[in-house]
Amino acid sequence: MDSGSRDTSAPGTANPLSRLSLEQLRRRTSMKWRTYPDDVLPLWVAEMDTPLAEPVARAIVDAVALGDTGYPAGTDYAEALAGFASGRWGWDGLAVKRTAIVPDVMLGIVEMLKLVSGPGDPVIVNSPVYPPFYQFIQNLGRPVVEAPLGPDGRIDFEVLEAAFGRVTDGRKRPVHLLCSPHNPTGTLHTAEELAEVARLARSYGVRVVADEIHAPIVASGATFVPYLSVPGAEDGLSLMSASKAWNLAGLKAALAVAGPDAAADLARLPEEVGHGPSHVGVIAHTAALRHGGDWLDALLAGLDDNRRLLADLLAAHLPAVRCAPAQATYLAWLDCRSLGADGDPATLFLDRGRVALNSGADFGTGGAGFVRMNLATSPELITEAVHRMAAALD
């Protein structure tokens, strides 16, 4: 099976989430496993507890054996992404000529904001949302304007339109930084919702930049819709990468993709930005998109199982914690507001349960009282984590 289709009935490989033991994982030197002491279970930062997909590992080894470790060049990555988009999402509108290699998604977002806005121009986000949005936007000299999600975790279009109206004065160049799929809630925006975002943005003169890094990671029966595929999104810009779906964050590479009306904007991207990605990273991401379909299907099936497992564990051991099933990402957004605990529940679970989760407060308005859990690990570690969390309340 190639990367273009998902066969959930017969995945082509064993569940990658069950391949590595805790002892093996603790030998890792990345952020997830080195930030906390060894008695803490780290279910926080977006790294997966998997080995590399074999086609990706082989591509890296072959490149190193050849000494192919220079600067990135060519359009292989973009061509691979276009093929993946056609096969997985039925989208044939990703034009290779309207893409550019960027160091990673967040740095790509920074470059897109530089292209379509200036210092002091507002950037609208749908909180609670990925914390680096706030950090990178503010460091770029753009004020953040929140348009919080509704109680159902979906875009509240009355709130979004009101935010657009507040930032439109004829002198500013506002941008809507859209997270799709949404991190941390795992919400998968529908085609109708994305088309409404595009309609409102056009109406108010707001440019849309979409972070679509989690696009390949969807629950069974769900389908990701690229923002640039909906009517009205022709002047949009998107950032995509294989890094989340194949655990390649340490191999830096991403793609900026422009709609037809944004081609001239992307053409102004400084040439030196393309020197920032890792050439070996580009090779790895390209191999993932072209040859990593079986591995991805097995991962997605494992994540489906983990979502069901978490729901069962919470019902049995932490019934006061609510969690709406996510349609995308490998993240779970846990509502701990009914626990009656003082302070940040993430601090409680870390200090008393020795489980590291992300504090919801870091995700902006609407995040207080929540924690984010990373489900891209083994069922055994998820089970142990929930048992520890429950014990922390005793």
C-alpha positions in Angstrom: 0.0 0.0 0.0 1.3 3.5 -0.8 0.7 6.7 1.1 -2.4 7.5 -0.8 -5.0 5.4 1.0 -5.9 4.2 4.5 -6.9 0.6 5.0 -7.9 0.4 8.6 -9.0 -3.3 8.3 -5.5 -4.6 7.6 -2.7 -2.3 8.5 0.5 -3.2 6.8 2.7 -3.3 9.9 2.5 -3.8 13.7 1.4 -1.0 15.9 4.4 1.4 16.2 3.1 2.6 19.6 3.8 -0.8 21.1 7.2 -1.4 19.8 9.4 0.3 22.4 9.7 -0.4 26.1 9.9 2.2 28.8 13.6 1.3 29.3 14.3 1.9 25.6 12.4 5.2 25.7 14.4 6.5 28.7 17.6 6.2 26.6 16.3 9.0 24.4 17.9 12.4 24.8 15.2 14.6 23.4 13.0 17.1 25.3 10.2 14.7 26.1 12.5 12.3 28.0 15.1 14.6 29.5 13.0 17.4 30.9 11.7 15.5 34.0 13.3 13.0 36.4 13.0 9.3 35.6 10.2 8.7 38.0 7.9 10.9 35.9 5.9 9.6 33.0 6.2 12.2 30.3 2.9 12.5 28.3 3.3 16.2 27.4 5.3 17.6 24.4 4.4 16.4 20.9 6.9 13.6 20.4 5.8 10.1 19.7 7.0 7.0 21.4 7.7 5.1 18.2 10.6 3.8 16.2 11.1 5.5 12.8 9.1 4.1 9.9 11.4 1.7 8.1 11.3 3.6 4.7 12.3 6.8 6.5 15.1 5.2 8.5 16.4 3.6 5.3 16.4 6.9 3.4 18.3 8.6 6.2 20.9 5.8 6.4 21.4 5.8 2.6 21.9 9.6 2.6 24.5 9.4 5.4 26.3 6.5 3.8 26.5 8.6 0.6 27.5 11.7 2.5 24.5 13.4 1.1 24.4 16.0 3.9 24.6 19.3 2.1 22.0 22.0 1.5 18.5 21.2 0.4 17.5 21.6 -3.3 14.8 20.6 -5.7 11.0 19.9 -5.4 10.9 16.3 -4.3 9.3 17.2 -1.0 6.6 19.3 -2.6 6.0 16.6 -5.2 5.7 14.0 -2.5 3.3 16.2 -0.5 1.2 16.8 -3.6 0.9 13.1 -4.2 0.0 12.4 -0.6 -2.7 15.2 -0.7 -4.2 13.7 -3.8 -4.3 10.2 -2.4 -5.3 10.9 1.2 -7.5 13.9 0.9 -8.6 13.9 -2.7 -7.1 17.3 -3.2 -5.3 17.9 -6.5 -4.9 21.6 -6.0 -1.5 21.6 -4.4 0.7 23.2 -7.1 4.3 22.4 -6.7 5.2 25.8 -8.2 3.4 27.5 -5.4 5.4 25.9 -2.6 8.6 26.8 -0.8 10.8 24.8 1.7 11.0 26.4 5.1 12.9 25.3 8.2 9.8 24.1 10.2 6.2 25.0 10.5 6.5 27.7 13.2 9.4 29.4 11.5 7.4 29.1 8.3 4.5 30.8 9.9 6.8 33.7 11.0 8.0 34.1 7.4 4.4 34.1 6.1 3.4 36.7 8.6 6.3 38.8 7.4 5.0 38.5 3.9 1.4 39.6 4.5 1.6 41.8 7.6 3.9 44.3 9.3 4.9 45.2 12.9 1.9 46.2 14.9 -0.6 44.4 12.6 -2.9 42.1 14.7 -3.0 38.3 14.4 -6.2 36.5 15.4 -6.1 33.1 17.0 -8.8 30.7 18.1 -7.9 30.0 21.8 -7.2 27.7 23.5 -4.5 27.1 21.0 -0.9 25.9 20.6 1.2 28.1 23.0 4.0 28.9 20.6 1.5 30.8 18.5 1.5 33.5 21.3 5.3 33.4 21.7 6.3 33.6 18.0 3.6 36.2 17.1 4.5 38.5 20.0 8.3 38.1 19.4 7.5 39.3 15.8 6.0 42.5 17.1 2.4 41.6 16.2 -0.4 41.8 18.9 -2.4 38.6 19.5 -6.2 39.0 19.3 -8.1 36.0 20.7 -11.4 34.7 19.2 -12.1 31.8 21.6 -13.6 28.6 20.4 -17.2 27.8 21.5 -18.1 25.5 24.4 -18.2 22.6 21.8 -14.5 23.2 20.9 -15.4 24.4 17.4 -15.0 27.8 15.8 -17.6 30.3 17.1 -18.3 32.4 14.0 -20.0 35.2 15.8 -17.0 35.6 18.0 -14.6 35.3 15.0 -16.5 37.9 13.0 -16.5 40.3 16.0 -12.7 39.8 16.3 -12.3 40.5 12.6 -14.4 43.6 12.9 -12.3 44.9 15.8 -9.1 44.7 13.9 -10.2 46.1 10.5 -9.6 49.8 10.3 -8.1 50.3 6.8 -4.6 50.9 8.1 -3.8 47.5 9.5 -3.1 44.2 7.7 -4.7 41.6 10.0 -4.0 37.9 9.8 -6.0 35.0 11.0 -3.6 32.2 12.2 -5.8 29.1 11.8 -4.8 25.9 13.5 -6.2 23.0 11.4 -6.6 20.4 12.8 -6.9 22.2 16.1 -4.3 21.8 18.8 -5.1 21.1 21.7 -8.7 20.0 21.2 -8.2 17.7 18.2 -11.1 19.4 16.4 -11.2 18.6 12.7 -12.7 21.7 10.9 -15.3 20.8 8.3 -15.3 22.0 4.7 -18.3 24.2 5.5 -16.5 25.8 8.5 -13.4 26.4 6.5 -15.4 28.0 3.7 -17.0 30.3 6.3 -13.6 31.3 7.6 -12.5 32.2 4.1 -15.7 34.1 3.5 -15.4 36.2 6.6 -11.7 36.8 6.0 -12.4 38.1 2.5 -15.2 40.2 3.7 -13.1 41.9 6.4 -9.8 42.0 4.5 -8.1 39.5 6.8 -5.4 37.1 5.4 -5.4 33.5 6.5 -2.3 31.5 7.4 -3.1 27.9 8.2 -1.0 25.7 10.4 -1.8 22.2 9.1 1.0 20.2 10.6 -1.3 17.6 12.2 -3.2 17.0 8.9 -2.3 13.3 8.3 -3.4 12.3 11.8 -7.1 11.7 11.8 -9.4 9.2 13.6 -11.1 6.4 11.8 -13.9 7.6 9.6 -12.7 11.2 9.6 -11.3 13.2 6.7 -9.0 16.2 6.8 -10.0 19.1 4.5 -7.1 21.4 3.4 -7.9 25.1 3.9 -6.7 26.0 0.4 -9.2 23.5 -1.1 -12.3 25.4 0.0 -14.0 28.2 -2.0 -12.7 31.7 -1.1 -9.3 30.5 0.2 -7.4 31.4 -2.9 -5.4 34.1 -1.1 -4.5 31.8 1.8 -1.2 30.4 2.8 -0.6 27.0 4.5 2.2 25.3 6.4 2.5 21.6 6.1 5.0 19.0 7.3 5.5 15.3 7.8 7.1 15.9 11.2 4.1 15.2 13.5 2.7 12.2 11.6 6.1 10.4 11.4 7.8 11.8 14.5 10.5 13.8 12.6 10.6 17.0 14.7 14.4 16.6 15.0 14.8 16.5 11.3 13.8 20.0 10.4 11.8 20.6 7.2 8.4 22.0 6.2 6.6 23.4 3.2 4.8 26.7 2.7 1.9 26.3 0.2 0.2 29.3 -1.4 -3.2 29.5 -2.9 -3.3 30.9 -6.5 -4.0 34.5 -5.3 -1.1 34.3 -2.8 1.5 33.1 -5.3 3.0 36.6 -5.6 3.3 36.8 -1.8 5.2 33.5 -1.6 7.4 34.6 -4.4 8.8 37.4 -2.2 10.0 34.9 0.4 13.8 35.6 0.8 15.9 33.0 -0.9 18.0 32.4 2.2 14.9 31.0 4.1 15.3 27.8 2.0 18.7 27.3 3.4 17.4 26.7 6.9 15.8 23.3 6.5 17.9 20.2 7.0 18.7 18.4 3.7 18.5 15.1 5.5 15.2 16.3 7.0 13.9 16.9 3.5 15.0 13.5 2.4 13.3 11.9 5.5 10.0 13.8 5.1 9.9 13.0 1.4 10.4 9.3 2.1 7.6 9.4 4.7 5.1 11.0 2.4 5.9 8.7 -0.5 6.6 5.3 1.2 5.3 5.6 4.8 1.6 4.9 4.2 1.5 1.4 5.8 3.3 2.7 8.9 1.0 5.7 9.1 -2.1 3.4 8.8 -0.8 1.3 11.7 -0.1 4.4 13.8 -3.6 5.7 13.2 -5.2 2.4 14.1 -3.1 2.4 17.3 -4.2 5.9 18.1 -7.9 4.9 17.6 -7.3 2.2 20.2 -5.6 4.6 22.6 -8.5 7.1 22.4 -11.0 4.3 23.3 -8.7 3.1 26.1 -8.4 6.6 27.6 -12.2 7.0 27.6 -12.6 3.7 29.4 -9.9 4.5 31.9 -11.3 7.9 32.7 -14.8 6.5 33.2 -13.4 3.9 35.6 -10.9 5.9 37.5 -11.4 9.6 36.9 -15.1 10.0 36.1 -15.0 13.7 37.0 -12.5 14.3 34.1 -14.3 14.9 30.8 -12.7 14.4 27.4 -14.5 14.8 24.1 -13.2 12.2 21.6 -10.7 14.0 19.2 -11.2 13.6 15.5 -7.5 14.4 14.8 -4.0 14.8 16.3 -2.6 12.4 18.9 -3.6 14.8 21.7 -6.3 14.5 24.3 -7.8 17.7 25.9 -8.9 16.8 29.4 -11.4 19.0 31.3 -10.5 18.8 35.0 -12.6 21.7 36.2 -15.0 19.4 38.1 -12.2 17.8 40.2 -12.5 20.5 42.8 -8.8 20.7 43.1 -7.0 24.0 43.9 -4.6 25.4 41.4 -3.4 24.0 38.1 -4.4 20.3 37.6 -1.2 19.8 35.6 0.8 20.8 38.7 -1.2 18.4 40.9 -0.7 15.5 38.5 3.0 16.2 38.3 3.7 16.8 41.9 1.5 14.0 43.4 1.1 11.6 40.5 4.5 12.0 38.7 2.8 12.4 35.4 3.9 15.3 33.1 1.0 16.9 31.1 0.7 20.3 29.5 -1.1 22.9 31.5 -4.2 24.2 29.8 -3.5 27.7 31.1 -0.6 27.9 28.6 -3.0 27.6 25.7 -4.7 31.0 26.3 -8.3 31.9 27.1 -10.4 28.9 27.7 -7.6 26.7 28.7 -7.6 27.1 32.5 -8.6 23.9 34.3 -7.6 21.7 31.4 -4.6 19.5 30.7 -3.3 18.2 27.4 -2.2 14.6 27.3 -0.1 13.0 24.5 -1.6 9.7 23.4 1.2 8.7 21.1 2.6 6.2 23.5 1.9 2.6 24.5 -1.4 1.5 26.0 0.6 0.4 29.1 1.9 3.9 29.7 -1.5 5.5 29.2 -3.0 3.0 31.7 -0.2 3.7 34.2 -0.6 7.4 33.8 -4.3 7.4 34.5 -3.8 5.2 37.6 -1.2 7.7 38.9 -3.5 10.6 38.1 -6.3 9.0 40.0 -4.0 8.2 43.0 -2.9 11.9 43.0 -6.4 12.8 44.1 -6.6 10.5 47.1 
